[in-house]
Amino acid sequence: MWVAPSNRLLRSVVATAVLLAGLAAVFVGLPQVAVSAGTGVAVPAVLANPLSSTPVVQANGWIIGTPPADGYGVILHTTNDGQLWVRQGSTSDVPDVELNNVKAVDSDTAWVVGNADSGYGVVLRTSDAGLTWVRQGGPGTISDESIFGVGPVDRETAWVVGENGTILRTDDGGETWTQQASGTTADLYEVAAVDAQIAWVVGDIDNGYGVILHTTNGGQTWERQGSAATIGDRGFIDLTAVDAQTAWAVGGHGLLVKTTDGGDSWQSQMGFGESDNNGACAVDGNTAWVASDYGAMHRTTDGGAVWNEQDPTLPGGFYLLGVSALGPSTAWVVGGGTVFPAGGIILHTTDAGTTWQIQSTPVDVTLRRVSFVEPPCTITPSVAGGHGTISPASAQTVPYGATPTFSFTPDAGYHVSGVSLDGTPVSMTAANAYTFPTVTDDHTLSVSFAPPPVTTVEGVPAGWVRHALTLHFSAAAAAGSAPVAYSEYRVCSGAWTHGARVTIRRQGVTTVAYRSADTEGNVEATQSCTVRIDGVPPTIVDIGIVVAWHGGTAHFAYRLSDPAVTSLRARLVITRYGRRVARVDLGRRPTGRKLAAALHCVWPTSQYRWRVIATDPTGQRTVGAAHTLRVLPNRNRH
C-alpha cells in the first residue's frame, strides 16, 4: 500500500505490539532489542544465517522513514551490512518532515528528499557518510512542493522529482538547481538516472494512465512513454533502470511493466494480484526484486518472464515499501505495519531470498526507502625496489565505483619499468600514472623503476691522434627493463643518427654525443666523448732578419698556424756556425696571429742564425726557416 506522503495519519499504519511479538516468535533464535523511539541509540542487529557460508558484505546503506515526535526526520545509516543501524542528523540539520526517498552514490555521498518545509521542498545531501546533512536549494530555486524521488548520476549530478510535475536537476552537487519542464501536473514519485543524459521518471495518473517520462538530452526535453492499454488506470510508485535500454516500473494495483528498447515499448509482466507494488530494484537485465503490500516479495532471474515468491514466512502484517540489492543474492527490504500504532521493519537476505533475517532499528517507525552501496575499497600502493615514489603512498580507502589515480615519480635517471595490479602487469593509463577503472574490490598497486639502457663507447683515444678513427657503441638494458631498441649518435651540432658506429675524419676537436633507448621509449641521458685529430704538421712564418745591440733586447717576430689546433708548443733556437748557442722554450703559443719573443742579447758581436720550432699535440714538429740575427757592438762603448 502506497499513500502519497502528504497525509501522515494515513501513512502511519503499523503493526500492533502483539503482532511484533508474534514476529519475534516466528524468527526463532533471532535476538530482539527493545529501544525507545527517537533515542538514536544504536542496537545490535540480527546476525547472518548461521547455516549460511556467505561472508558479511559489510556494505554501507541508508534508510529513511516517518519521523517520530522528536523534532526531526528519520535517517538511519549502517557501515556493516546492517548489523548495526544508527540514526543520523539532528533537529539542526534534518527538518521535521516526512522523508520520502534516499539514494546513495557511494559510501560517503547520499541524497535524501522529503516534504516541503519553510516554503520549499526538502533536499538533503551528505558528503561525509552522514556525519553532517546539508539542506540544499531555497524558496527561490525549489518550489513549495514535496519532493518524492531522487536520482543521482554521481556526486555532482542528480535529478529530484515531486508534486505537480516537479523536476529539478543539479550539476554542481546541489549548489544550484534548475527547473525542468515535465509536461504534466501529476505527482512524480521516482527518477532513475542511467547517466547524465538518459533518465526515466514515473508518477501518478495523468490523462487516464500512469506517467512515464524519458529524456535522452539531460532533461532539456521529457517525452511521455507507455500507453493506457498497457498501464491502465493505475499510477506508478517506483522505478529501477539497468541501462539505456532496460528498466522496470511498478505501481498500484499490481502494476509491473518493463522496457528493453529504451522505452519505445513497455510490456506488462505478471502482477501479484491487486496489492500495490511499492519498490523495485534491478541488479541487471535478468535479475530484479519487487516489494509489495502484505509482506510480499518477488524476484525474477529471467528478465521477468517468471516472478518467484520469496520466503513464505515473511510477515504479512507489513507493507514492504522499499528494496535495495547489491547482487543476485543480497538485498534489504524495509516497510511499515498495516495497523496502528506505527512500527517498521528491516529485512535482509544473503541467499537470494530463500531466507530473510530481521535487523534491529533504533526507531520503531514506518521505514519507506532503503539504499545500499558496496563498501569502500582499499587500494594499497607500493614501490618495488626503490628509485622512485608513488603518490598517494599510503593505503587509500575509496568509495565503491571510484576511479582513483596514482602517479609515479622516478628518481633522476630512472623511469617506470612496470606497473602491477594485484600482481598482474598492467599498462599505465597516462604518462607516469595509472587510473583505476571502476573499483569494486580491494587492490594492490605496485610500481617498479629502472634506469634506461646504458651505452658504452669503444675507440675513443686518450689524447690527440694523426688519423681518422671509428667509434663503436654498445648498449645494455638494465635488469627488469625493456630490451634495447636502438643506439644513436650526433657529431657536434649535427642531427641524431641511428647506428652503432661512426668514423671521425674531421681535423681538430670533435664532440660526439650518444645515447640509447629501449622498446618502451625510455631514452638514456645523453653522454658524450671527444675525439682529437691533427694529421697536418704545423706551419711557421718567420719575419726575417733581426738586428740587436749587444746588451740590448732582440725582438723575434713569427706566426704559427695549424688547421686542427689553436695553440702549439714553440721553441726559439739560435746558432752560430751550426752550433747552438741558445734555446728558449716559448711554451704554448696561439696560432693564427703575429707573435714576438723578446730576449736579452748577451751574445758577442757577430752574426747568428735563428729559427722557431713548433710541435703539435700529436708530436708532429715543424722547424722554421733560419734567419739572420746580427749583434752589433754596444753603442755605449765609445
Buried (B, 14 or more C-beta within 10 A) or exposed (E): BBBBBBEBEEBBBBBBEEBBEEBEEEBEEBEBEEBEBBEBEBBEBBEBBEEBEEEEBBBBBBBBBBBBEBEBBBBBBBBBBBBBBBBBBEEEBBBBBBBBBBBBBBBBBBBBBBBBBEEBBBBBBBBEBBEBBEBBBEEEBBBEBBBBBBBBBBBBBBBBBBBEBBBBBBBEBBEEBEEBEBBBBBBBBBBBBBEBBBBBBBBBBBEEBBBBBBBBEBBEEBEBBBEEEBBBEBBBBBBBBBBBBBBBBBBBBBBBBBBBEBBEBBEBBEBBEEBBBBBBBBBEBBBBBBBBBBBBBBBBBEBBEEBEEBBEEBBEBBBBBBBBBBBBBBBBBBBBBBEEBBBBBBBBBBBBBEBBBBBBBBBBBBBBBBBBBBBBBBBEBEBBBEBBBBEEEEEBEBBBBBEBEBBBBBEEEBBBBBBBBEEEEEEBBEEBBBEBEEBEEBBBBBBBBBBBBBBEBEBBBEEBBBEEBEBEBBBEBBEEBBEBBBBBBBBEEEEEEEEBBBEBEEBBBBEBBBBBBBEBEBBBEEBEBEBBBBBBBBBBBBBEEBEBBBBBEBBBBBBBBBEBBEBBBBBBBBBBEEEEBBEBEBEEBEBEEEBEBEBEBEBEEEEBBBBBBBBBBBEBBBEBEBBEBEBEEEEEEE
